[in-house]
């Protein structure tokens, strides 16, 4: 069966109290990921909720594609940052998101979030604020549209208390948010745990934006003067869970990966608190708040020093850094996610997507409903210029960047396809017409590889000098990164690479070029995926999968050299001397590194594994010869890929598609008169904090919205003639009913809405 990964990079916008809607979205995505992982691992699912429906849909798609759904990158800002952190921890560490739902529905209430010192003792305290509270209730467009029901009275009372709370200081409590998040993480860790929801061979990247209130001075080199300084206020807190050490991809279903650690609980709490520190509502976040929580609970914070030294590094001590909401300067953090996906290896056919959650497309949160042609007043213009316009810039630039990446990948694939016949002819000239007709041995393969490499250099002409120079630069950069481990912090890898270049003649780059070997194997895997997709019989497909498994094993050997542990004492001594300024130590350091890496031995092992897999019965002769030509002819391909792609990584050849999850994109229920209406965007996006009923409403719509859009995304990853695509609305209806049935007991205030949704589904079924 054709294997495919639907690999999602998730971008979560800010939205203040729309955080509850976004939790509904991420919770439903988590349900899909759990169903996908269980299917890959061959585990059964408990009945109830939406996971069995997702499993059934994936099984139905499996008649054409064995589809695995993976989220390997999350980037978020503000409210989206909190949800991204919580989902990331659940994915990497196998945690349960159920306690998070309780946190949002029960804890995200204005009365609980208010700082104790900000609460009005009675309605007569600060009596001069009472007219303001009265005016707010009377003039609020939100309250004017509500009937005098229980929810309306609740919101009016809480709005009055909120307006009468202290002025000129943030009304919400930072320590309370820290405690709420810490309790949620603790409940996730002590709840039911499962395996990680991504393959062991794939790393996970999490980014959340924050704004440094004071900023940090950054030196920027220019021509004249040589250096200028600017104050940078944008920060990105980055967390990464690397692949499991020694893990190798398996042929066929892969699941049950062991959980990893994204970061300590308190580091994640700090990141969540910092990214959502909305200016004016919350005090600026600092390490002191989480330190106080650790002292109060006796919890350990093992990676605090790492957080302070790497994530908060600047021109002032980490303890003095104050952070405010990440959406102030970057509300749609596509940038770090785009960079992260460039280095992601593809062990199977990959359908790469960016999925962004926009809870309020087109909603003017701070505009107050003003008409577009009405000139702004003094305060309105100032507020929008300082607050709304910077955080609400469109994402067109990001989408155009992604489109350019996809177009470049398509052009490069076309170049490779065009040059393939010429490469095959060149390989035949280098090794002779009878080479592929005689039995292959490691020695013959090694000699042939040398012949082809020399021919590629000769026929490339003057262009080979540029390729050789670029490859040399990359080899030095990689060598510098490995040698820098001999004395961490003594010099930046870039400076060390310059010292290596100045230190004399470089040893044979083939002895050091680990990157070339990895690129070559991943290129071969891509070609094997194409052969597998074109195979028409199970025997050929099994033989090709076995060949791909051999390539996986070799790739893991090259990609995880454990260089720091393998550096010999002599290499370490030479590296330390070079770091100390002895340029004469460059050559001994490189020579020692080449001996420590022993890439020639790994080459022989890779050749032997390849030949053994090629000899397996069932592999068609034409395919066997094509694989050998690809393996031998890679020097020709690399001379093109390396300059075109910068790093030569063939995994960058995948096209990238962009999908949105937004309330505006719901179609099935909207067409039956049950359109989503989020309450969180009311009251300048603080609405959901004023009523549990409003939070239940937004959470439910988040789940339903995600279910509908994720069905669309899944179906777009399979062939257009697949029967499931024609039955898309039926799958959506099944998911909606499962979600409604699962949430009735939890959502005590949403009964009428649940009934309306079921009525809309009944109307859809009657109209089919």
N, C-alpha and C positions, 0 to 999 in steps of 0.2 A: 504494500500500500504506500502511496506517495506520502512522505512525511513533510510537515510544514509547521513552522512556528509563526504564530501571529504575535509579534513582539511589539508591545505598546510602551511608548514613552508618554507619561501622564503629566500634563501641565495644569495646575490648579490655581485659579484666580483668587484674588481677595474679594471680600464681600461682607465683612462684619458679621451680622447675625445670620446671613445666608450660609454661614458655616454649617448650620444644621441641615439645610438642603444638600450641601456638598457631602456631608457625612452619609446621607442616604445614597448618593451616587457611589461613593467609594465603598460603602458596605455591599451594594449589589455587585460591583466589580469584584470585590473579595469573594462573594459567593460563586461567581463564575470561575475565578482562579482556583478555588477549592475543588469545584467540580472537575475542572481540567486536570488538576494534579492527581485527584483520586482516580480518574480514568486512566491516566498514564501509568499509575502505580498498580492498577488492577484492584483497587479497593472499592468496597461498596459504600454507599452513602445512606445515612439515616433518612427515613421518610420525613416529609414535611418541608416547608419553606421552598425556596426556589432552586436549591442545588440539584435535586433530582431532575428538574426540568432542564436545567443547563446540561446535565449529563446526557439526558436523552437527546437533546439537540446536537451535541458533539458526536454522539453515536450515529445519529442520522447523517451528519456530514461525513462521517468516516467511511461511507460507501465510496467516496471519491478522494478524500484527503484525511489523513490521520493528523488532525489539527491540535496543536497544543497552544494554549494562550498563556503568555508570559508578560509581566510588567517588570522591566529591568531598570527603568529610569523614572524618577518622580521629581518634579520641580514645582515648588509652590510658594505663594506669597500670602502673608496675613492669614485669613481664615483658611485659604487653600493650603497654606504651609502647615497649619496644624493637622488638617486631614491627611496631607501627604506624609507627614511624619508618622502618624498613627497607622496608616495603611502600610507604609514602608516597614515598620516594625513587625506588623502582622505577617507580611510576605516573607521577610528574611528570617525572622525568629519563630515562625509558626505559631503566632499568638492569636487569640480569639478577640474579635472586634465587638462581641456582644456587650461587654461592660462599657464601651465607648458610647453606645446608643443610650444607655441609662445616664451616663454623664451629661450628654447634651440635653436630653429631655427633662431630667430632674434638676441638673445643676446650673444650666445656662440661663438663669432667671435673674432679672434685674435686682430683685431683693437679695439674692445670694451673692451677686457680683459686687454690690455696693460696698465700699470701704466702711467699716463700722463707724469711723470718725466722720463720715460724710452723711450719715443718716439723720434726717430731721426727727427730733424727739417727738414732736406733735405737729399738727397743722398750724399751730400758732407760733412755733419756733421760727425765727427768721421771717416774721410776718410780712416784711417788705417783699418777699418772693411770692406771696400768695397771689397777687394779681398776675404775675408772670405765669404761674401754674394754671390759673383760671383761663388766661388768654391762650396758652398752649393747648388746653383741652378744647376750647371753643373753636380755635382756628385750624386745628389739625384736620387736614383733608382725610387722613386715615380714620379718625374717630367720627367725623361727620358722615361717613358712609356706613357706619356700623349701627345696627339696631341696639336698643338698650337691653341687650341680653347679657348673660353672665360674662362672656368674653369681653364685650365692650366695656362693662363696668370694671372688670379686672384691669384692662389696659388703661382706662382713664385714671383709676386710683394709683396705679404704679407710675404713670406718667406724672401725676401730681407730686408724688413723693420724690421722683427723680429730679424734677425741676426745682424742688425745694431743698435738694441736697446741697452740699457745699459748692461754692463757686470759686473760680480761679485756682482750683486744685483738681486733679483728676478724681472723678467720683468713684471709679472702680478700683478694686483692690488687687494689686499685683500679687501679694502673697496668697490671696484666696485662689487666684487662677493657677498659681504654681501648685498649691495643695490639691486643687481639683484635677489637674493634669497628672500629678504624681499618683493620686489615688486610682485614676483610670489605668495608668500604666501598670501599677501594682496588681490591679484586678485582672488585667490582661495576662500578666505573667503567672498568676496563680490559678487562672482558669484552665479550661481544657486546651491542651497544646497539641499541635500536629507537626507534620514535616514542613520544611520551607516550601514556598510556592513558586520556586524557580529552579532550573537545573543547577546541579552542583558545579558545573563547568562555567556558569555565567555569573559575573559579578553584578552587584546592584549599586546604583548611584542615587543618592538623595541630595537635593539642593533646596534650601529655603533662603529667601532674600530677607535681609534686615537693613535698617538704615542707621548708620553710626551718627549719633547726634552731634558729637564734637568733630567727627571726621579724623582722618589720619593723613599726615603729610606724606606725599609720594613723590620721589625723585623721578623725573622723566628726561632721558637723554635726548638732546636735539643738537643741531649743528652749532648754533651760536645764540646764547651762551651754551656751553657744553651740557649743562643740566639746569632744568627748571623744576620748581616744586609746585604741586597743586594739592588741594585738600580733597580727598576722596571720601564721600559719605556712603557710597554703595558698598555693601558687603554681601557675600554669599557664604552661608554656613554649609559646608559640604561634608557628607558622611558616605563612606563606601564600605560595602561588605565584599571582599574579594572572592574569587572562586575558591571552592574547597581545595586545599592543597592535595595534589596528586590525583584529583578527580579527572577521569577521562570519559568522554561521551560514549554512550552505549548504543548499539544498534537496536532499533525497535523502540518500544515504549520505555520511557525513562521517568521515574517519579520517586517520591519518598526521599528527596534529598534531605540531608541532616540540616537542622537549623543552624544559622550563623548569628553573629552578634553585629548589629548595625552600629551600636554605641551603647554606653551605659544608660540606664533609665534616666538619671538626673541630667545627663547631657542632652538627651532628647527632650526632656521637660524644659530645659533652658532654651533650646532652639524654638520650641513651640511657643513658649512665653514671649520670646524676643520678636519673632516674626509677626505676632499678632498684637503688638503693643500700640494700639491705635492712638494717634496723638490727641491729647485732650481728654480722652476717655480713661486711659490707663497711664500710670506712671511709666517712665522709661525703664526698660528691663536691665538688670545687672546681675553679675555673678553673686552678689551679696544675697539676693532673694533666695536663690537655690541653695547657697551655703546655709542660710538660716533654716531652710526646710530640712537639709541633711542633718543639721544639729538637732532639730526638733524630733526627727524620726529615728535618728541613729543610723541612717542609711549610708552606705559606702558610695563614694564617687571616684572610682578608680581611674577614670580618664580625664579628670578635671585639668590636670597639668597639660595634657595633650590639647584639650579644647582651648585653654588659655594661650598656649604657645603657637598653635597653628591657625585656629579659627578667629582669634581675637588679637592677633599680632598687629602691632602698630607702634606709633610713637608715644604711647602712654601705657602704663601698666594695665593689664587686662582687667584688674579689679576696678579701674576708673572708667572703663568703657561703658557708655550708656547707649542702648539700642532702642529704636522705635520701629514702628510698623514697616515691614518690608515692602508693602505696596505703595509707600510714599514715592519711591523712585522706580520701582520695577514690579508692576502688578501682574505681568504676564511673562514669567521668566523662561522664555524659550531658549535664550542664549546658552546657559550651562547645559541644558538637556541636549541641544544640538551638538555641542562639543563632546558630550559623553558618549553619544551613539557612534561616533567615528571609530572608536577603538573596540567596539563590541564584536567578538568573533561570531561567525555564522557556521555552525556545525551541521545545520540542515537548511533546507530552503526556508528563507525568512521573508515574511511579509511585514515590513517595518511601517509602523504608524505613529504619528503624533496624535494624541487624543487630548483635547483641552476642554476643561469644564468652565463654562461661562454662565453663571447663574442669573445674570441680569443683562442680556444683550439689548442695547438700545435704551436702557433705563437710566435716567438722569437722577442719580441718587441725591445730589446736593443742589440741583437746579430749582427745586421747589415748584416744578410744573410751569415755569415761565415759558411763554411763547418764544419761538426762535427769533421773532422780529422785534421783541421788546427789549429796549436798551437796558443793560444792567445798572443797578445803583452802585454806590461806592462800596458798601460792604459786600454785596453779592459779587461784584467783579473781583474784589480782593480775595474773597474766600475761594472762588473758582480758580483764580490764577495760582494761589498758594497751595490749594489742596486737591481740587478735582482734576483739573486739566493735566497736571503732571502724571497722575496715577491712572488716567483713563485714555492714554494714547493708544491708537489702534495697533493691531499686531501685524499690519501689512508688511512691514519690513521683515519680520520673522518669517512670515509665510513666503515672501519672495526669496529669502535665503534658502528655505527648504526646497522651493521650486528650482532654484539654481543648482542646488546639490543634486536633485533628481535628474535634471537635464544633463548635468556634467556626467553623471553615472551612465546615463543612456548613451551619450556620445562615446564614452570610453568603452562600453560594451560593444558598440558598433565597430570601433577601431579594432578591438580584439578579434571580433568575428571576421573582419576583413583581412587581418594579417594571418589568420590561422592556416590557410592553404600555403602561404609563403613560408611559414615556420615549419610546417610538415616537410616541404621540399628541402629546406635548409638542413633539417635533421637528417634527411636521407642522404644529402651530399656529404655531411660530416661523418656519418657512421657507415655509409655504403648501403647498397640496395639489399644486401642479404642479411643485414644485422637483425632485423625483426623476424627473419625466418629461422634463425638458429637458436638453440637453447640459451637462455639468459642466465648469467651468473653475476654475483656481486662484482667480481673483478672486471668483467666485460662492461657492466653498467657504469662502473666508476671511470673506466677508460673512455667510454663513449661520452660521459658527462664532460670530461675535460676537452675532448674534440669539439663538442658543440659550443662550449663556453669560448674557446679560442676563435671559432668561426663567427660567433655572434659579435665578438669584439672587433674582428677584422672587417666584417661586412657592415658594421655600423658606421665605420669611417670616423670623421671628425666628431659626430654626435656622441661617440662612445666616451670621449674625454669628458664631456659634460656629465654623462651618466656616472662615470667612474668617480668624478669629483663629488657629486651628490651622495653617492653611496659611501664614499670615504667619510664625508661629514656626518652621516647618520651612524656609521660604525664608531667614530670617535665619541659621539654623544652617548651612545649606548655603553661604550667602554667606560666613559667618565662616570656614568650613573652607577656602574658596578664597582668601580674602584673607590668611589666616594664613600662606600660603606666601610672602608678600612679606617676612616676617621670622620665620623658623622659631624657635620657642621663646620668642618675645617675650611671648606670652599664650596661654592655653588657648583653643581655639575657643569653648567655652562662655562664657568671660569676654568674648571679642570679640563674640559675639552680643549680650550684654547692652549692650555699648558701642554697637553699631549701633542697638539699640532705643532707647537713651537719646539718640542723636545727632540726632533730628529726624524729619521726615516720611520715610517709606519711599517709594522710587520705586515705580511701578506693579509689583506683584508678578508680573504676567504676563511682564514683561521679564526676570525673574530666576529664574522657577520651572522649573528644569531637571527637578526631580523629577516635576512634573506631566506633562511631556511623556513621560518614560520610563514612568510609570505608565499613561498613555493608550495608548502603543504596545504594552505588554505585555498590557494588557487586550484590545486588538484581536487580538493573537496568540492569546490563549486562545479568543476567539470564533471565530477562523478555524479553530483546531483542531477545534472542535465542528462547524463546517460541513464540514470535510474528512472527519471521521468519518461524517457523515451523507450524504456524496456517494455516488451510486450509479453514476456513470460516470467513466471515466478522464479524459475531456476536462475535466469540471468540476473534478476533483481537481487536475489539472495547473494550471488557471487559478488555483485557490485557493492552490496552493503558490507560484506566481509572485507572487501578492499578498502572501503571507506573507514571501517573500524581500524584497519592497520594504519591508515593516514591519521586518524584521531590519536592513536597511541603515540605515533612519532611526533605529532604536534604537541602533545602534552609533555613529551620528553624535552623538546626544544623550548617550549614556552615557559617551563617552570624549572630553570636550572639551579635554583636555590644558590645563586651566585655568592651571596654574602657568606654562607656557611662553607662554600667550596674554595674560597680564596686561600691559597697556601700562605705559609708564613713569609716566604720570600716575596710573593706578590704584594702582601700587605705592607711589608717593609718598604718596598719600592714605591708603593702608592703613598705612604705617609711621607716619604722623602720628597716626592713630587708635590704633595700638598704643602710641604714646608718651603717650596720654592726652588728645589733642585731640579732644573729642567733636564739634566742628564739622566734622571731616573725615569723619564718617559718611556724610553725603549725597553728597559728591563721590566717596567710595570706592564706594558702591553704584551711583551713576550711571556711573562708569567701568567697573565690573564688568558692568553691563547692556550697555554699548556693546561691551565686549570679547567677551562671550558671543554677541551678535548672534543671539538666539534667533528673532527675527522672520524672518530669512533662512532659518534652519533649518526654521521652520514652513512657509515657502513651498516649500522643496525637498521636505519630507515630503508636502505636499499634491499637488505635481506627480507625485511617484513613485507615490503612491496612485492618482491619477486615471489615470496611464498603465497601471498594472496592472489597474485596474477596466475599462479599455477593451479588454482582451485578449479575443479570441473564446473562446467556450466557457463563459464564466461565466454561469450562469442569472440571469435578471432578478431574481427574488425574492431570491436571495443577494446580488446587487450592491446592491440597495436596502437590505437588512438591514445590510450592511457600512457603507454610508454613514450609516445611522441610528446605528449604534454609534459611528462616528467623530465625528459631530456631537453625539450625546447623551451623550458621556462626562462633561461637567460634572455631570449629574444623578447618574451612577454614583459619581463621585469624591466628591460631597458626602456619600455614604453610606459608601463604602469607607474614606475617610481617617479619619473618627472611629471606625469599627468596628475597623479593623486597626492603627491607630496611625500607620503610615507609608503606608497606602493601597496597599501592594504587592499586586497581584492574584496574584503567585506564592505568597502565603501561603494561598491558597484550596485548596491540595492537601491531601488527607487523608494522614495518616502512619500507616504500619503498622509493627509491630515483630516481628522474627523473631529467634530464638535459634539459635546453633550450640553444641551441647553433646553430650558423649558419651551423655547420657541420651536423646537424641533419635534415635539410630540404630535403625532398625527392620528393614531388609531382612536384614542378617546376623544380628542378634540373634534374629530369629525362627527362624533355622536353627542356633542353638546356638553362634554365633561372636560373642559380645557383646564390646564393647570393654572392656579393662581397662588403665587408665592406671597407670603406675608412678611418674610424677612426683609424685603427691600423697603417696607414702609418705615415711617419715622426716621428718615435718613439712614436706612439700612440697619437700624437697631430694633426693628419691629419684633422679631422672634424672641428677643430677650424679655418682652413684656407679657407673654402669655404662653403657657404650656400648649394650649390648643393650637396656637400659631406654629409652635415648634413641631407638634405632631403633624400638622398639615404639610409643612415644608419637608420634613424627613420622609414622609410617605411619597410625596411627589418626586423627591430625589431618587428613591428606589425605583419607582415606576418609570421615570424618565431614563434612568440608566439602563433598565431592562430593555426598553424599546430600542434605544440607540445601540446597545451592545449586540442585539440581534442583527441589526442592520450591518454593523461592522463585521460580525462573524460571517454572515452570508456573503459579504463582499469579498471574502478571502477564498471562496470556493468557485468552481466553474459556473458560468452563467446559466448553464442548462441543468444544474442540480435541482432535483425536485423540491428541496427544502426552501429554495428561494421563492418558489411560487406559493409556498405555505407560510411565508414570513409572518403575516398577521395572526395566523393560528398559533404560532409559537409565542408571539407577544401576548396573546390573550391567555394562554396557559400560564405564562409567567406572572401576569397581572393577578390572576385568580390565586395562584400560590402565595404571592406576596400579601394580598388582602387577607387570605385565611390565616397566614402566619402572624399578622400584625393586629388582628382584632383584639386579642387579649391585652396587648401592650398599649394600644392607642385608645384610651378611654374616652377622649373628647372627639375622636375622628369618626365616630359611628355614622353620622349622616353622609360624610364624604365617602366612606367605604361603601355605603349603600348606593350612592350615586355612581360610583365606579362599576360596581357589579351590574347596575342597571344599564350603563353604557355598554358593557360587555354582552349583556343579554340582547341589547338592540343590534349589536354587531353580528351576533350569531344568527339572529332572526333574519337579518338582511343578506346573509351570504347566499 
